[in-house]
Amino acid sequence: MEEKKLYSIGEVSKICNISTKALRFYDKIGIISPDMICKENSYRYYNKETLMTVPVVKYYKQMGFKLEEMQGLVEGNTYYYLEQNFRNKIDQLCLQEQQIHNSYVAVKDWYELIQEAKMVLQNNVHEVSVRFLPGVHVLQPDTEFWIQLYGIHY
């Protein structure tokens, strides 16, 4: 019978490019636990199958899953469970993407206004002209923001 090789926490750390501190923490919260702990010195040992879950956890982390979310994913639940968790993560990331885009647009607009003001000051412009654009919707204020700030209702 083939004997199963066990890897020390240091070996797993080197093979998987992860700190021993992270491995101990993963054990503490129940994501990746050692397969054997030596009674004499409390050294942790992992078999090959457990070692192979480390890159998976690192990949989940890279995808944005929180450690709490990973516990069920690593335990190898049903495909339905995995599908639901990935669908929820996709929805969450889409929302974050929209929020980041909105922030980007707001910052970019303000930056352009600052650049325009700088140009006006540098060129000593004193006259301002206004252009009327009929039938063009140029600005849609965040109604909830204006209601909270000024009590204005549209």
C-alpha positions, 0 to 999 in steps of 0.5 A: 500500500502506498504511503501518503506523503505529508508536507510540513507547513514550511513546505506547503508555504514554499510550494504554494507561495503563501506564508505560514502565518496565513496557513495558521490563520486559515486553519483557525477559521476553518478554511484549510486545516492540516491533516495531522498535528504532531502531538509532541511539537504541534507541527502541522502537516498537510497531505497532497489533496489539502495542499492542492486547495491552497491555490484554489483559496488564493484564486478565490481571494483574487476573485474578491471572495471574502474568507467567510465566503470561501469556507463553503466553497472549499468544503466542496458543496453541491454545484447548486451551492457553488453556482449560487455563490458565484452568481451572488459574487458576479452581482456584487461585483457588477454593483461595485463596477457601477459605483466605481464608474460613477465615482470615476465620472464625477471625479473626471468631471470635477477635474475638467472643471478645475482645468477649465478654471485654471485656463480661464485664470491663466488667460485672464478671461472676464467674459462668459457666454452661455449657449442654449441647447434646446431639447437636449437633456444635459444634466440629471441631478441625483434627486435623492441627494438634492432632496436630502441636502436642500429639501427640493422635490422635482 
